[in-house]
């Protein structure tokens, strides 16, 4: 890469048909990014081991001549190298995600996130490819400073709490990516994504909104972990994909870290009531202690709110879809998926008095 700057590599590819490798491209966010890039006219290569990704997410893309899928793992260096050599740039989304998955498979979490990212970055550096690394708001850990800004300190729990292994593994990914940028001039961009949700997301691994929606549509009890007073901010996947595309096309983003999310904050209990109302469901809402939901000693952060001033200043990103519409979109998409197999128990009209003060109108 000697003699060529990172920004020159990116600038030379703008406004051209590009070949993009998306690791984890059969996943929830990855499949939406595939659609957006194919719509632009780009050629898209996907590598996914389908451990959490699903073929159903990309089935509608399989006949597109510009779409190429390889079922494999980023831990397989030879397989990954073949795909890296074909592409112009990489969006590295593959990771072990979801609180339940992380707790149940701590070794897989660390090895996939750390060793897999090492493979991706090693090959990106070998062949001089722009690499956008997807990180997470989890890296902020238990910090009590809100909203979170990119240069804020991070605070983690004890190493005996496996809950924090994901946060630490993604922080290592960030350190490694920035080290390659500083030491070898590799063009890297780091995107710290806060809670992203929307069509195709599954609740199997602890993602809260699709889990609430599935429970509400089935008429099952909506289970809220902890006190329900912990708060989160939810961004629609269409906004997140737009942010990723804006960063990919901005040379000034290289070598930097950006929060991507929606600053609109809600408590998890209010979210449950909002889902119940919007789904017109007769489900009950029940609090489940963390020790029962996960395991004794589980730790969580009480708030997770992004400061998105940095990405807004650089590329003009602001989320377009707010929480009310996000909930409605999730309900509609899950209703379509569930009603074919599972009879839904819903009420025709849920009285407004069922919604407590502070819940989403």
C-alpha positions as CSV (number, residue, x, y, z in Angstrom):
1,X,0.0,0.0,0.0
2,X,3.1,2.2,-0.1
3,X,2.6,5.5,-1.9
4,X,-1.2,5.3,-1.9
5,X,-3.1,6.9,0.9
6,X,-6.2,5.3,2.5
7,X,-8.4,8.2,1.4
8,X,-7.1,7.9,-2.2
9,X,-8.2,4.3,-2.3
10,X,-11.7,5.2,-1.3
11,X,-12.0,8.3,-3.4
12,X,-10.9,6.4,-6.5
13,X,-13.9,4.0,-6.2
14,X,-16.6,6.6,-5.7
15,X,-19.3,6.7,-8.4
16,X,-18.1,3.4,-9.8
17,X,-19.8,0.0,-9.8
18,X,-18.1,-1.6,-6.8
19,X,-17.6,-5.1,-5.6
20,X,-18.5,-5.3,-1.9
21,X,-17.8,-8.3,0.4
22,X,-20.3,-8.5,3.3
23,X,-19.3,-10.9,6.0
24,X,-22.5,-12.1,7.8
25,X,-24.5,-10.9,4.8
26,X,-27.3,-13.4,5.4
27,X,-28.0,-11.9,8.7
28,X,-30.6,-9.3,9.7
29,X,-28.6,-6.1,9.0
30,X,-26.4,-7.8,6.3
31,X,-29.4,-8.8,4.1
32,X,-30.8,-5.3,4.1
33,X,-27.3,-3.9,3.2
34,X,-27.1,-6.4,0.4
35,X,-30.4,-5.1,-1.0
36,X,-29.3,-1.5,-0.8
37,X,-26.0,-2.1,-2.6
38,X,-27.6,-4.3,-5.3
39,X,-30.2,-1.6,-5.9
40,X,-27.3,0.9,-6.4
41,X,-26.0,-1.4,-9.1
42,X,-23.0,-2.8,-7.1
43,X,-21.9,-6.4,-7.1
44,X,-22.2,-8.1,-3.7
45,X,-20.3,-11.1,-2.3
46,X,-21.5,-12.7,0.9
47,X,-19.8,-15.1,3.2
48,X,-22.0,-16.4,6.1
49,X,-21.9,-19.7,8.1
50,X,-25.6,-19.4,8.7
51,X,-25.2,-19.8,12.5
52,X,-27.4,-16.9,13.1
53,X,-28.0,-15.7,9.5
54,X,-30.8,-17.3,7.5
55,X,-31.1,-18.3,3.8
56,X,-34.6,-16.9,4.0
57,X,-33.2,-13.4,4.5
58,X,-31.5,-13.5,1.1
59,X,-33.7,-16.0,-0.9
60,X,-35.1,-13.1,-3.0
61,X,-31.6,-12.1,-4.0
62,X,-30.3,-15.4,-5.2
63,X,-31.3,-14.9,-8.9
64,X,-29.6,-11.5,-9.2
65,X,-26.5,-12.0,-11.3
66,X,-24.7,-9.4,-9.1
67,X,-25.3,-11.4,-5.9
68,X,-22.9,-14.2,-4.9
69,X,-23.2,-16.3,-1.7
70,X,-20.5,-18.5,-0.1
71,X,-21.6,-20.6,2.9
72,X,-18.5,-20.6,5.0
73,X,-16.9,-19.1,8.1
74,X,-14.5,-16.1,8.5
75,X,-12.4,-18.5,10.6
76,X,-11.5,-20.3,7.4
77,X,-8.7,-18.1,6.1
78,X,-8.3,-19.7,2.7
79,X,-12.1,-19.4,1.9
80,X,-12.1,-15.9,3.1
81,X,-9.1,-14.9,1.1
82,X,-10.7,-16.1,-2.1
83,X,-13.5,-13.7,-1.6
84,X,-11.4,-10.7,-0.4
85,X,-9.3,-10.9,-3.5
86,X,-12.5,-10.5,-5.6
87,X,-13.8,-7.4,-3.9
88,X,-13.1,-3.7,-3.8
89,X,-14.2,-3.2,-0.2
90,X,-15.4,-5.2,2.9
91,X,-18.2,-4.6,5.3
92,X,-17.4,-6.8,8.3
93,X,-20.7,-7.7,10.0
94,X,-20.1,-11.3,11.0
95,X,-20.1,-11.8,14.7
96,X,-21.7,-13.7,17.5
97,X,-24.6,-11.5,18.7
98,X,-27.5,-11.6,21.2
99,X,-27.2,-11.7,25.0
100,X,-28.5,-15.3,25.2
101,X,-26.2,-16.5,22.5
102,X,-23.2,-14.8,24.2
103,X,-23.9,-16.3,27.6
104,X,-24.6,-19.8,26.2
105,X,-21.5,-19.9,23.9
106,X,-18.8,-17.8,25.4
107,X,-15.9,-19.6,23.6
108,X,-17.6,-19.2,20.2
109,X,-18.3,-15.5,21.0
110,X,-14.6,-14.7,21.7
111,X,-13.1,-16.8,19.0
112,X,-15.5,-15.7,16.2
113,X,-15.3,-12.1,17.1
114,X,-11.6,-11.8,17.8
115,X,-10.0,-14.4,15.5
116,X,-12.6,-13.8,12.7
117,X,-11.9,-10.1,12.7
118,X,-8.2,-10.7,12.8
119,X,-8.6,-12.8,9.6
120,X,-10.7,-10.1,7.9
121,X,-8.3,-7.3,8.8
122,X,-5.2,-9.3,7.9
123,X,-6.5,-10.0,4.4
124,X,-7.8,-6.5,4.0
125,X,-4.3,-5.2,4.7
126,X,-2.7,-7.8,2.5
127,X,-4.8,-6.7,-0.5
128,X,-5.3,-3.1,0.3
129,X,-9.1,-3.2,0.7
130,X,-11.3,-0.6,2.5
131,X,-12.8,-2.3,5.5
132,X,-15.8,-1.0,7.5
133,X,-15.9,-2.9,10.8
134,X,-19.3,-3.2,12.6
135,X,-18.9,-2.7,16.3
136,X,-21.5,-2.2,19.0
137,X,-22.8,0.1,21.7
138,X,-21.9,-2.8,24.1
139,X,-18.3,-1.5,24.1
140,X,-19.3,1.3,26.4
141,X,-20.1,-1.3,29.0
142,X,-21.4,-0.1,32.4
143,X,-20.4,3.6,31.9
144,X,-22.9,6.0,33.5
145,X,-22.1,8.9,31.2
146,X,-24.9,9.6,28.8
147,X,-25.3,10.1,26.0
148,X,-22.3,8.0,24.9
149,X,-19.8,9.8,22.6
150,X,-17.2,8.0,20.6
151,X,-14.2,9.2,22.7
152,X,-15.8,8.4,26.1
153,X,-14.2,6.0,28.5
154,X,-15.6,2.5,28.8
155,X,-16.4,0.5,31.9
156,X,-16.6,-3.3,32.1
157,X,-17.6,-5.8,34.7
158,X,-15.4,-8.5,36.1
159,X,-13.9,-11.1,33.8
160,X,-15.9,-13.7,35.8
161,X,-19.1,-12.2,34.3
162,X,-19.3,-13.8,30.8
163,X,-21.8,-11.0,30.0
164,X,-18.9,-8.7,29.2
165,X,-17.0,-11.0,26.9
166,X,-18.9,-9.7,23.9
167,X,-18.1,-6.1,24.7
168,X,-14.5,-6.8,25.3
169,X,-14.2,-8.9,22.1
170,X,-15.6,-6.1,20.0
171,X,-13.4,-3.5,21.7
172,X,-10.4,-5.6,20.7
173,X,-11.7,-5.6,17.1
174,X,-11.7,-1.8,17.2
175,X,-8.2,-1.6,18.6
176,X,-7.0,-4.1,16.0
177,X,-8.7,-2.2,13.1
178,X,-7.2,1.1,14.3
179,X,-3.8,-0.5,14.7
180,X,-3.8,-1.7,11.1
181,X,-4.9,1.8,10.0
182,X,-2.1,3.5,12.0
183,X,0.6,1.0,11.3
184,X,-0.1,-0.1,7.8
185,X,-2.3,2.7,6.4
186,X,-5.3,0.4,6.0
187,X,-8.4,2.3,5.3
188,X,-10.8,1.3,8.1
189,X,-14.0,2.8,9.4
190,X,-15.6,1.6,12.7
191,X,-19.4,1.8,13.1
192,X,-20.7,1.4,16.7
193,X,-24.3,0.4,16.2
194,X,-26.8,0.8,18.9
195,X,-30.0,-1.3,19.1
196,X,-31.0,-1.9,15.5
197,X,-34.3,-3.5,14.7
198,X,-36.8,-4.1,11.8
199,X,-38.1,-6.7,9.4
200,X,-36.2,-10.1,9.4
201,X,-34.8,-9.6,12.9
202,X,-35.4,-12.7,15.2
203,X,-35.9,-12.8,18.9
204,X,-34.2,-16.2,19.3
205,X,-31.0,-14.7,20.8
206,X,-32.5,-12.2,23.1
207,X,-33.3,-9.3,20.8
208,X,-36.0,-7.6,22.8
209,X,-38.4,-6.0,20.3
210,X,-39.0,-9.0,18.0
211,X,-39.4,-11.2,21.2
212,X,-42.0,-8.8,22.6
213,X,-43.9,-8.7,19.3
214,X,-43.9,-12.5,18.8
215,X,-45.3,-12.9,22.3
216,X,-47.9,-10.3,21.8
217,X,-49.1,-11.7,18.5
218,X,-49.3,-15.2,19.9
219,X,-51.2,-14.0,23.0
220,X,-48.4,-15.3,25.2
221,X,-47.2,-13.4,28.3
222,X,-44.8,-10.6,27.4
223,X,-41.8,-11.2,29.6
224,X,-39.7,-8.2,30.6
225,X,-36.4,-9.0,32.2
226,X,-35.3,-7.1,35.3
227,X,-37.3,-4.2,36.6
228,X,-38.1,-2.9,33.1
229,X,-36.8,0.5,34.0
230,X,-33.6,0.0,32.0
231,X,-33.8,2.1,28.9
232,X,-32.7,1.6,25.3
233,X,-32.8,3.5,22.0
234,X,-34.0,1.7,18.8
235,X,-33.0,2.5,15.3
236,X,-34.7,1.1,12.2
237,X,-32.5,-1.1,10.0
238,X,-33.2,1.2,7.0
239,X,-31.7,4.1,8.8
240,X,-28.7,2.1,9.9
241,X,-28.1,0.8,6.4
242,X,-28.3,4.4,5.1
243,X,-25.7,5.5,7.7
244,X,-23.4,2.6,6.7
245,X,-23.6,3.6,3.0
246,X,-22.9,7.2,3.8
247,X,-19.8,6.3,5.8
248,X,-18.5,4.0,3.0
249,X,-18.7,6.8,0.5
250,X,-17.0,9.4,2.7
251,X,-13.2,9.5,2.6
252,X,-13.0,11.7,5.7
253,X,-14.6,8.8,7.7
254,X,-11.4,6.6,7.4
255,X,-9.6,6.0,10.6
256,X,-12.5,7.1,12.7
257,X,-15.2,5.6,15.0
258,X,-18.9,6.6,14.6
259,X,-22.0,5.9,16.7
260,X,-25.0,4.8,14.6
261,X,-28.4,4.9,16.3
262,X,-31.5,6.8,17.1
263,X,-31.3,8.9,20.3
264,X,-35.1,8.5,21.1
265,X,-35.1,6.7,24.5
266,X,-37.7,4.4,26.0
267,X,-37.8,2.1,29.0
268,X,-38.1,-1.6,28.3
269,X,-41.4,-1.8,30.3
270,X,-42.8,1.1,28.3
271,X,-41.8,-0.7,25.1
272,X,-43.6,-3.8,26.2
273,X,-46.8,-1.8,26.8
274,X,-46.4,-0.1,23.4
275,X,-46.1,-3.4,21.7
276,X,-49.2,-4.7,23.5
277,X,-51.2,-1.7,22.5
278,X,-50.1,-1.5,18.9
279,X,-50.6,-5.2,18.3
280,X,-54.0,-5.0,20.0
281,X,-53.0,-8.0,22.0
282,X,-54.6,-9.5,25.1
283,X,-51.2,-10.6,26.4
284,X,-50.2,-10.0,30.0
285,X,-46.9,-8.3,30.9
286,X,-44.7,-10.0,33.6
287,X,-41.4,-9.0,35.1
288,X,-38.8,-11.8,35.2
289,X,-35.7,-11.4,37.4
290,X,-32.4,-11.4,35.5
291,X,-31.3,-14.4,37.6
292,X,-34.2,-16.4,36.1
293,X,-33.9,-15.0,32.6
294,X,-30.2,-15.7,32.3
295,X,-28.2,-16.9,35.2
296,X,-27.3,-15.8,38.8
297,X,-25.1,-12.7,38.8
298,X,-26.1,-11.4,35.4
299,X,-25.3,-7.7,34.9
300,X,-26.9,-5.2,32.6
301,X,-26.5,-1.5,31.9
302,X,-29.4,0.8,32.9
303,X,-29.2,3.2,29.9
304,X,-27.7,3.1,26.5
305,X,-28.2,6.4,24.6
306,X,-26.1,7.4,21.5
307,X,-24.6,10.8,20.8
308,X,-24.8,10.9,17.0
309,X,-23.4,14.4,16.5
310,X,-20.2,13.2,14.9
311,X,-21.8,11.2,12.1
312,X,-24.4,13.9,11.7
313,X,-21.7,16.6,11.2
314,X,-19.7,14.5,8.7
315,X,-22.3,13.0,6.5
316,X,-25.6,14.6,7.6
317,X,-27.1,11.4,9.0
318,X,-30.2,11.7,11.2
319,X,-32.7,8.9,11.7
320,X,-35.9,9.2,9.7
321,X,-38.0,6.5,11.4
322,X,-39.1,7.0,15.1
323,X,-40.1,4.5,17.6
324,X,-43.8,4.4,17.0
325,X,-43.3,3.5,13.3
326,X,-40.5,1.1,14.3
327,X,-42.9,-0.8,16.5
328,X,-45.6,-0.8,13.8
329,X,-43.2,-2.1,11.1
330,X,-42.0,-4.9,13.3
331,X,-45.5,-5.9,14.2
332,X,-46.6,-6.0,10.5
333,X,-43.5,-8.0,9.4
334,X,-43.8,-10.5,12.2
335,X,-47.6,-10.8,11.7
336,X,-47.0,-11.8,8.1
337,X,-44.4,-14.4,9.1
338,X,-46.3,-15.9,12.0
339,X,-49.9,-16.1,10.8
340,X,-49.2,-18.8,8.3
341,X,-48.2,-21.2,11.0
342,X,-49.6,-20.0,14.3
343,X,-53.2,-18.8,15.0
344,X,-53.0,-15.4,16.6
345,X,-55.1,-14.4,19.6
346,X,-55.8,-10.7,19.5
347,X,-58.5,-8.4,20.6
348,X,-60.4,-6.2,18.2
349,X,-60.1,-3.2,20.4
350,X,-57.8,-2.7,23.4
351,X,-59.0,0.0,25.8
352,X,-56.6,2.9,26.0
353,X,-56.7,2.7,29.8
354,X,-54.5,-0.5,29.5
355,X,-51.6,1.8,28.6
356,X,-49.8,3.2,31.6
357,X,-48.4,6.7,31.9
358,X,-45.2,7.1,29.9
359,X,-46.0,4.4,27.4
360,X,-45.8,5.1,23.7
361,X,-48.9,6.6,22.1
